[in-house]
Amino acid sequence: ELATMGRSKAARGSGGSRSERKPPVTWAEDGHTFRVEQEAAGLTDESVDEWIGAWEEELDRELPQRSVSAAAKGERIVCSFADFSHNSLGNCGIEKIARALTQRGLPVQVLRFFKNRSADAGAEALADLLRKLPEPMQELHVSHNRLTSQGAIALMMTAAAVGSPEQGPPTWLRLENNCIDWEPVIRESEA
């Protein structure tokens, strides 16, 4: 049993060749929501371009028909969950993904980047994504990275500014296990 678990973990984290990679998008049965499940997919700042290309191809192929179908039901296309945790994404990789998500202009409800290598520039890119999404994100998880007070302030202030009570609860931010000195963050939030 342990050998099987070890092989499974190794296979999950290896990234593998393109044919072994996880699909860029998994569509829900409702036809208008999708998930991105790239946890431990071996993504790096360099290899993420390949994933973005596959993701864009999938959306270019599927969105026209799915958008018409969703609109006929009074729905919209939504990314319900995007998980990029347990990879080796630094600022550059996270900036690329945030830019790709921003360019599509689709709601993203849950976004996970925990256990990567991002610092404040990645946090700034995520704050920019939060500002540009068509509706507030429900959860943003960036724990276990290299963010400092500067990145935490950017994310917290942006998350607080984009939501409203009519749109639901505020974005839930997970920022633990970073390099954050919380005193400047608290001072900024009280200002």
PyRosetta script that sets phi, psi and omega in degrees:
from pyrosetta import init, pose_from_sequence

init()
pose = pose_from_sequence("ELATMGRSKAARGSGGSRSERKPPVTWAEDGHTFRVEQEAAGLTDESVDEWIGAWEEELDRELPQRSVSAAAKGERIVCSFADFSHNSLGNCGIEKIARALTQRGLPVQVLRFFKNRSADAGAEALADLLRKLPEPMQELHVSHNRLTSQGAIALMMTAAAVGSPEQGPPTWLRLENNCIDWEPVIRESEA")
pose.set_psi(1, -43.0)
pose.set_omega(1, 178.6)
pose.set_phi(2, -64.4)
pose.set_psi(2, -37.3)
pose.set_omega(2, 178.8)
pose.set_phi(3, -63.1)
pose.set_psi(3, -40.2)
pose.set_omega(3, 178.5)
pose.set_phi(4, -64.3)
pose.set_psi(4, -43.4)
pose.set_omega(4, 179.1)
pose.set_phi(5, -62.6)
pose.set_psi(5, -41.1)
pose.set_omega(5, -179.8)
pose.set_phi(6, -64.8)
pose.set_psi(6, -42.9)
pose.set_omega(6, 177.9)
pose.set_phi(7, -64.2)
pose.set_psi(7, -40.8)
pose.set_omega(7, 179.8)
pose.set_phi(8, -61.9)
pose.set_psi(8, -45.0)
pose.set_omega(8, -179.6)
pose.set_phi(9, -65.4)
pose.set_psi(9, -42.1)
pose.set_omega(9, -179.9)
pose.set_phi(10, -64.1)
pose.set_psi(10, -42.5)
pose.set_omega(10, 179.7)
pose.set_phi(11, -65.0)
pose.set_psi(11, -39.9)
pose.set_omega(11, -178.7)
pose.set_phi(12, -64.6)
pose.set_psi(12, -37.6)
pose.set_omega(12, -174.7)
pose.set_phi(13, -93.3)
pose.set_psi(13, -4.2)
pose.set_omega(13, -173.0)
pose.set_phi(14, -74.3)
pose.set_psi(14, -25.1)
pose.set_omega(14, -176.9)
pose.set_phi(15, 83.2)
pose.set_psi(15, -46.7)
pose.set_omega(15, 174.3)
pose.set_phi(16, 60.3)
pose.set_psi(16, -173.1)
pose.set_omega(16, 177.4)
pose.set_phi(17, -78.2)
pose.set_psi(17, 172.9)
pose.set_omega(17, -178.0)
pose.set_phi(18, -57.9)
pose.set_psi(18, -38.6)
pose.set_omega(18, -178.7)
pose.set_phi(19, -68.1)
pose.set_psi(19, -23.0)
pose.set_omega(19, 179.4)
pose.set_phi(20, -90.5)
pose.set_psi(20, -12.2)
pose.set_omega(20, -176.8)
pose.set_phi(21, -66.1)
pose.set_psi(21, 156.7)
pose.set_omega(21, 177.1)
pose.set_phi(22, -67.4)
pose.set_psi(22, 150.0)
pose.set_omega(22, 178.3)
pose.set_phi(23, -62.1)
pose.set_psi(23, 146.6)
pose.set_omega(23, -177.5)
pose.set_phi(24, -66.8)
pose.set_psi(24, -28.6)
pose.set_omega(24, -176.5)
pose.set_phi(25, -144.4)
pose.set_psi(25, 140.3)
pose.set_omega(25, 171.3)
pose.set_phi(26, -120.6)
pose.set_psi(26, 117.1)
pose.set_omega(26, -177.9)
pose.set_phi(27, -83.9)
pose.set_psi(27, 139.4)
pose.set_omega(27, 176.1)
pose.set_phi(28, -76.4)
pose.set_psi(28, 163.7)
pose.set_omega(28, 179.4)
pose.set_phi(29, -61.4)
pose.set_psi(29, -26.9)
pose.set_omega(29, -179.5)
pose.set_phi(30, -68.5)
pose.set_psi(30, -14.2)
pose.set_omega(30, 176.0)
pose.set_phi(31, 82.7)
pose.set_psi(31, -8.5)
pose.set_omega(31, -178.1)
pose.set_phi(32, -123.6)
pose.set_psi(32, -4.9)
pose.set_omega(32, 173.9)
pose.set_phi(33, -115.0)
pose.set_psi(33, 149.1)
pose.set_omega(33, 178.7)
pose.set_phi(34, -140.9)
pose.set_psi(34, 162.0)
pose.set_omega(34, 178.8)
pose.set_phi(35, -122.3)
pose.set_psi(35, 149.3)
pose.set_omega(35, 171.8)
pose.set_phi(36, -117.0)
pose.set_psi(36, 114.9)
pose.set_omega(36, -176.4)
pose.set_phi(37, -120.3)
pose.set_psi(37, 90.4)
pose.set_omega(37, -177.8)
pose.set_phi(38, -118.2)
pose.set_psi(38, 26.5)
pose.set_omega(38, 177.3)
pose.set_phi(39, -61.0)
pose.set_psi(39, 131.5)
pose.set_omega(39, 177.0)
pose.set_phi(40, 51.9)
pose.set_psi(40, 40.9)
pose.set_omega(40, -178.6)
pose.set_phi(41, -91.6)
pose.set_psi(41, 5.0)
pose.set_omega(41, -179.8)
pose.set_phi(42, 76.6)
pose.set_psi(42, 20.7)
pose.set_omega(42, -178.7)
pose.set_phi(43, -72.9)
pose.set_psi(43, 137.1)
pose.set_omega(43, 175.5)
pose.set_phi(44, -128.0)
pose.set_psi(44, 174.9)
pose.set_omega(44, 177.4)
pose.set_phi(45, -57.9)
pose.set_psi(45, -32.7)
pose.set_omega(45, -178.8)
pose.set_phi(46, -83.2)
pose.set_psi(46, -44.1)
pose.set_omega(46, -174.7)
pose.set_phi(47, -77.8)
pose.set_psi(47, -15.0)
pose.set_omega(47, -177.5)
pose.set_phi(48, -64.6)
pose.set_psi(48, -24.4)
pose.set_omega(48, 177.4)
pose.set_phi(49, -60.2)
pose.set_psi(49, -39.1)
pose.set_omega(49, 178.1)
pose.set_phi(50, -63.5)
pose.set_psi(50, -44.4)
pose.set_omega(50, 178.3)
pose.set_phi(51, -62.6)
pose.set_psi(51, -45.4)
pose.set_omega(51, -179.8)
pose.set_phi(52, -59.6)
pose.set_psi(52, -41.9)
pose.set_omega(52, 177.7)
pose.set_phi(53, -60.2)
pose.set_psi(53, -45.1)
pose.set_omega(53, 179.1)
pose.set_phi(54, -65.9)
pose.set_psi(54, -39.1)
pose.set_omega(54, 178.8)
pose.set_phi(55, -63.3)
pose.set_psi(55, -45.0)
pose.set_omega(55, 179.7)
pose.set_phi(56, -65.0)
pose.set_psi(56, -40.0)
pose.set_omega(56, 176.3)
pose.set_phi(57, -59.9)
pose.set_psi(57, -45.6)
pose.set_omega(57, -180.0)
pose.set_phi(58, -61.1)
pose.set_psi(58, -46.7)
pose.set_omega(58, -179.2)
pose.set_phi(59, -68.0)
pose.set_psi(59, -39.0)
pose.set_omega(59, 177.5)
pose.set_phi(60, -61.2)
pose.set_psi(60, -37.3)
pose.set_omega(60, -179.3)
pose.set_phi(61, -74.3)
pose.set_psi(61, -40.7)
pose.set_omega(61, -170.6)
pose.set_phi(62, -95.5)
pose.set_psi(62, -31.4)
pose.set_omega(62, -172.3)
pose.set_phi(63, -62.1)
pose.set_psi(63, -41.7)
pose.set_omega(63, -177.6)
pose.set_phi(64, -55.7)
pose.set_psi(64, -51.2)
pose.set_omega(64, -179.2)
pose.set_phi(65, -68.9)
pose.set_psi(65, -44.4)
pose.set_omega(65, -177.4)
pose.set_phi(66, -66.4)
pose.set_psi(66, -33.7)
pose.set_omega(66, 178.5)
pose.set_phi(67, -65.8)
pose.set_psi(67, -42.0)
pose.set_omega(67, 178.2)
pose.set_phi(68, -63.9)
pose.set_psi(68, -46.2)
pose.set_omega(68, -179.7)
pose.set_phi(69, -62.3)
pose.set_psi(69, -44.1)
pose.set_omega(69, 179.9)
pose.set_phi(70, -63.9)
pose.set_psi(70, -43.3)
pose.set_omega(70, -179.6)
pose.set_phi(71, -62.2)
pose.set_psi(71, -37.1)
pose.set_omega(71, 179.1)
pose.set_phi(72, -63.9)
pose.set_psi(72, -25.8)
pose.set_omega(72, 178.7)
pose.set_phi(73, -96.1)
pose.set_psi(73, 3.8)
pose.set_omega(73, -177.3)
pose.set_phi(74, 75.2)
pose.set_psi(74, 22.3)
pose.set_omega(74, -179.1)
pose.set_phi(75, -111.2)
pose.set_psi(75, 177.1)
pose.set_omega(75, 175.6)
pose.set_phi(76, -136.7)
pose.set_psi(76, 162.8)
pose.set_omega(76, 177.1)
pose.set_phi(77, -76.2)
pose.set_psi(77, 131.7)
pose.set_omega(77, -177.4)
pose.set_phi(78, -138.7)
pose.set_psi(78, 136.9)
pose.set_omega(78, 168.2)
pose.set_phi(79, -88.7)
pose.set_psi(79, 106.1)
pose.set_omega(79, -175.4)
pose.set_phi(80, -78.4)
pose.set_psi(80, -23.8)
pose.set_omega(80, -173.6)
pose.set_phi(81, -160.9)
pose.set_psi(81, 127.7)
pose.set_omega(81, 175.4)
pose.set_phi(82, -132.7)
pose.set_psi(82, 116.0)
pose.set_omega(82, -174.7)
pose.set_phi(83, -118.1)
pose.set_psi(83, 112.1)
pose.set_omega(83, 176.3)
pose.set_phi(84, -116.5)
pose.set_psi(84, 23.3)
pose.set_omega(84, -176.5)
pose.set_phi(85, -72.1)
pose.set_psi(85, 162.0)
pose.set_omega(85, 176.7)
pose.set_phi(86, 58.2)
pose.set_psi(86, 43.3)
pose.set_omega(86, 174.5)
pose.set_phi(87, -120.6)
pose.set_psi(87, -164.7)
pose.set_omega(87, 177.6)
pose.set_phi(88, -121.6)
pose.set_psi(88, 45.5)
pose.set_omega(88, -179.0)
pose.set_phi(89, -86.0)
pose.set_psi(89, 124.3)
pose.set_omega(89, 174.0)
pose.set_phi(90, -98.5)
pose.set_psi(90, -161.5)
pose.set_omega(90, -179.1)
pose.set_phi(91, -55.4)
pose.set_psi(91, -46.7)
pose.set_omega(91, -175.4)
pose.set_phi(92, -61.2)
pose.set_psi(92, -46.4)
pose.set_omega(92, -179.6)
pose.set_phi(93, -64.5)
pose.set_psi(93, -41.7)
pose.set_omega(93, 179.0)
pose.set_phi(94, -68.7)
pose.set_psi(94, -37.5)
pose.set_omega(94, 175.8)
pose.set_phi(95, -61.1)
pose.set_psi(95, -42.0)
pose.set_omega(95, 179.9)
pose.set_phi(96, -63.5)
pose.set_psi(96, -45.1)
pose.set_omega(96, -179.9)
pose.set_phi(97, -65.8)
pose.set_psi(97, -44.1)
pose.set_omega(97, 179.5)
pose.set_phi(98, -60.4)
pose.set_psi(98, -41.2)
pose.set_omega(98, 178.9)
pose.set_phi(99, -64.4)
pose.set_psi(99, -42.7)
pose.set_omega(99, 178.9)
pose.set_phi(100, -63.0)
pose.set_psi(100, -42.2)
pose.set_omega(100, 178.3)
pose.set_phi(101, -65.5)
pose.set_psi(101, -41.4)
pose.set_omega(101, 179.5)
pose.set_phi(102, -62.4)
pose.set_psi(102, -43.8)
pose.set_omega(102, -177.3)
pose.set_phi(103, -63.1)
pose.set_psi(103, -31.0)
pose.set_omega(103, 179.2)
pose.set_phi(104, -75.9)
pose.set_psi(104, -26.5)
pose.set_omega(104, 177.1)
pose.set_phi(105, 65.9)
pose.set_psi(105, 24.7)
pose.set_omega(105, 179.1)
pose.set_phi(106, -96.4)
pose.set_psi(106, 147.4)
pose.set_omega(106, 174.4)
pose.set_phi(107, -62.0)
pose.set_psi(107, 140.9)
pose.set_omega(107, 173.9)
pose.set_phi(108, -123.4)
pose.set_psi(108, 117.3)
pose.set_omega(108, -174.5)
pose.set_phi(109, -85.0)
pose.set_psi(109, -44.2)
pose.set_omega(109, -178.9)
pose.set_phi(110, -131.9)
pose.set_psi(110, 129.0)
pose.set_omega(110, -179.9)
pose.set_phi(111, -131.9)
pose.set_psi(111, 125.4)
pose.set_omega(111, -176.7)
pose.set_phi(112, -122.6)
pose.set_psi(112, 123.3)
pose.set_omega(112, 176.3)
pose.set_phi(113, -126.8)
pose.set_psi(113, 21.9)
pose.set_omega(113, -176.0)
pose.set_phi(114, -69.1)
pose.set_psi(114, 155.2)
pose.set_omega(114, -178.9)
pose.set_phi(115, 56.6)
pose.set_psi(115, 56.5)
pose.set_omega(115, 171.2)
pose.set_phi(116, -124.5)
pose.set_psi(116, -153.7)
pose.set_omega(116, -177.8)
pose.set_phi(117, -127.0)
pose.set_psi(117, 26.6)
pose.set_omega(117, -175.3)
pose.set_phi(118, -77.0)
pose.set_psi(118, 147.0)
pose.set_omega(118, 174.7)
pose.set_phi(119, -121.8)
pose.set_psi(119, -152.7)
pose.set_omega(119, -171.2)
pose.set_phi(120, -65.3)
pose.set_psi(120, -34.4)
pose.set_omega(120, 178.4)
pose.set_phi(121, -64.0)
pose.set_psi(121, -37.4)
pose.set_omega(121, 175.1)
pose.set_phi(122, -65.0)
pose.set_psi(122, -40.0)
pose.set_omega(122, 177.7)
pose.set_phi(123, -64.4)
pose.set_psi(123, -39.7)
pose.set_omega(123, 177.4)
pose.set_phi(124, -62.4)
pose.set_psi(124, -40.1)
pose.set_omega(124, 177.8)
pose.set_phi(125, -64.7)
pose.set_psi(125, -39.1)
pose.set_omega(125, 177.7)
pose.set_phi(126, -69.0)
pose.set_psi(126, -36.3)
pose.set_omega(126, 175.7)
pose.set_phi(127, -63.1)
pose.set_psi(127, -41.2)
pose.set_omega(127, 177.1)
pose.set_phi(128, -62.4)
pose.set_psi(128, -40.5)
pose.set_omega(128, 176.2)
pose.set_phi(129, -60.6)
pose.set_psi(129, -46.0)
pose.set_omega(129, 178.9)
pose.set_phi(130, -56.2)
pose.set_psi(130, -40.4)
pose.set_omega(130, -179.4)
pose.set_phi(131, -66.9)
pose.set_psi(131, -33.3)
pose.set_omega(131, -171.3)
pose.set_phi(132, -96.1)
pose.set_psi(132, -10.2)
pose.set_omega(132, 178.9)
pose.set_phi(133, -66.3)
pose.set_psi(133, 148.8)
pose.set_omega(133, -178.3)
pose.set_phi(134, -70.0)
pose.set_psi(134, -15.9)
pose.set_omega(134, 174.8)
pose.set_phi(135, -150.7)
pose.set_psi(135, 157.2)
pose.set_omega(135, -177.1)
pose.set_phi(136, -60.8)
pose.set_psi(136, 142.6)
pose.set_omega(136, 175.1)
pose.set_phi(137, -74.5)
pose.set_psi(137, 146.3)
pose.set_omega(137, 178.4)
pose.set_phi(138, -81.8)
pose.set_psi(138, -39.9)
pose.set_omega(138, -176.4)
pose.set_phi(139, -146.0)
pose.set_psi(139, 135.1)
pose.set_omega(139, 172.8)
pose.set_phi(140, -130.5)
pose.set_psi(140, 118.6)
pose.set_omega(140, -173.8)
pose.set_phi(141, -117.0)
pose.set_psi(141, 108.6)
pose.set_omega(141, 180.0)
pose.set_phi(142, -128.3)
pose.set_psi(142, 32.2)
pose.set_omega(142, 177.4)
pose.set_phi(143, -69.5)
pose.set_psi(143, 167.2)
pose.set_omega(143, 176.4)
pose.set_phi(144, 57.0)
pose.set_psi(144, 47.0)
pose.set_omega(144, 174.4)
pose.set_phi(145, -126.1)
pose.set_psi(145, -149.6)
pose.set_omega(145, -178.1)
pose.set_phi(146, -125.8)
pose.set_psi(146, 30.9)
pose.set_omega(146, -179.2)
pose.set_phi(147, -70.7)
pose.set_psi(147, 146.3)
pose.set_omega(147, 173.7)
pose.set_phi(148, -109.9)
pose.set_psi(148, -171.1)
pose.set_omega(148, 178.5)
pose.set_phi(149, -56.7)
pose.set_psi(149, -37.7)
pose.set_omega(149, -178.9)
pose.set_phi(150, -59.6)
pose.set_psi(150, -47.4)
pose.set_omega(150, 179.3)
pose.set_phi(151, -67.1)
pose.set_psi(151, -39.4)
pose.set_omega(151, 179.5)
pose.set_phi(152, -64.0)
pose.set_psi(152, -42.8)
pose.set_omega(152, 179.2)
pose.set_phi(153, -63.0)
pose.set_psi(153, -44.4)
pose.set_omega(153, -179.9)
pose.set_phi(154, -58.7)
pose.set_psi(154, -45.7)
pose.set_omega(154, -178.8)
pose.set_phi(155, -68.9)
pose.set_psi(155, -45.2)
pose.set_omega(155, -177.5)
pose.set_phi(156, -65.6)
pose.set_psi(156, -44.6)
pose.set_omega(156, -178.2)
pose.set_phi(157, -67.2)
pose.set_psi(157, -38.8)
pose.set_omega(157, 179.2)
pose.set_phi(158, -68.0)
pose.set_psi(158, -45.9)
pose.set_omega(158, 179.8)
pose.set_phi(159, -59.6)
pose.set_psi(159, -38.8)
pose.set_omega(159, 179.7)
pose.set_phi(160, -69.5)
pose.set_psi(160, -31.5)
pose.set_omega(160, -175.5)
pose.set_phi(161, -81.3)
pose.set_psi(161, -26.0)
pose.set_omega(161, -171.8)
pose.set_phi(162, -88.5)
pose.set_psi(162, -21.6)
pose.set_omega(162, -176.3)
pose.set_phi(163, -92.6)
pose.set_psi(163, 167.5)
pose.set_omega(163, 173.3)
pose.set_phi(164, -148.0)
pose.set_psi(164, 155.3)
pose.set_omega(164, 179.9)
pose.set_phi(165, -56.3)
pose.set_psi(165, -31.9)
pose.set_omega(165, 179.5)
pose.set_phi(166, -67.1)
pose.set_psi(166, -26.1)
pose.set_omega(166, -177.8)
pose.set_phi(167, -91.6)
pose.set_psi(167, 1.2)
pose.set_omega(167, 179.3)
pose.set_phi(168, 109.4)
pose.set_psi(168, -172.0)
pose.set_omega(168, -177.8)
pose.set_phi(169, -66.7)
pose.set_psi(169, 160.5)
pose.set_omega(169, 179.6)
pose.set_phi(170, -68.1)
pose.set_psi(170, 163.7)
pose.set_omega(170, 177.8)
pose.set_phi(171, -62.1)
pose.set_psi(171, 131.0)
pose.set_omega(171, 177.1)
pose.set_phi(172, -86.7)
pose.set_psi(172, 117.6)
pose.set_omega(172, -179.9)
pose.set_phi(173, -103.5)
pose.set_psi(173, 131.5)
pose.set_omega(173, 172.4)
pose.set_phi(174, -109.8)
pose.set_psi(174, 114.2)
pose.set_omega(174, -175.6)
pose.set_phi(175, -126.3)
pose.set_psi(175, 6.0)
pose.set_omega(175, -175.2)
pose.set_phi(176, -66.3)
pose.set_psi(176, 162.5)
pose.set_omega(176, 177.8)
pose.set_phi(177, 57.5)
pose.set_psi(177, 47.0)
pose.set_omega(177, 170.7)
pose.set_phi(178, -118.3)
pose.set_psi(178, -162.7)
pose.set_omega(178, 179.9)
pose.set_phi(179, -107.7)
pose.set_psi(179, 44.9)
pose.set_omega(179, -170.6)
pose.set_phi(180, -94.4)
pose.set_psi(180, 125.4)
pose.set_omega(180, 167.1)
pose.set_phi(181, -88.9)
pose.set_psi(181, 112.2)
pose.set_omega(181, -170.3)
pose.set_phi(182, -75.7)
pose.set_psi(182, -19.6)
pose.set_omega(182, -178.9)
pose.set_phi(183, -59.4)
pose.set_psi(183, -48.2)
pose.set_omega(183, 176.9)
pose.set_phi(184, -63.4)
pose.set_psi(184, -32.6)
pose.set_omega(184, 179.0)
pose.set_phi(185, -65.5)
pose.set_psi(185, -44.7)
pose.set_omega(185, 179.2)
pose.set_phi(186, -64.0)
pose.set_psi(186, -44.6)
pose.set_omega(186, 178.1)
pose.set_phi(187, -58.3)
pose.set_psi(187, -45.9)
pose.set_omega(187, -179.1)
pose.set_phi(188, -64.5)
pose.set_psi(188, -38.5)
pose.set_omega(188, -178.6)
pose.set_phi(189, -72.5)
pose.set_psi(189, -24.1)
pose.set_omega(189, 179.0)
pose.set_phi(190, -87.9)
pose.set_psi(190, -12.1)
pose.set_omega(190, -176.3)
pose.set_phi(191, -72.7)
pose.dump_pdb("model.pdb")
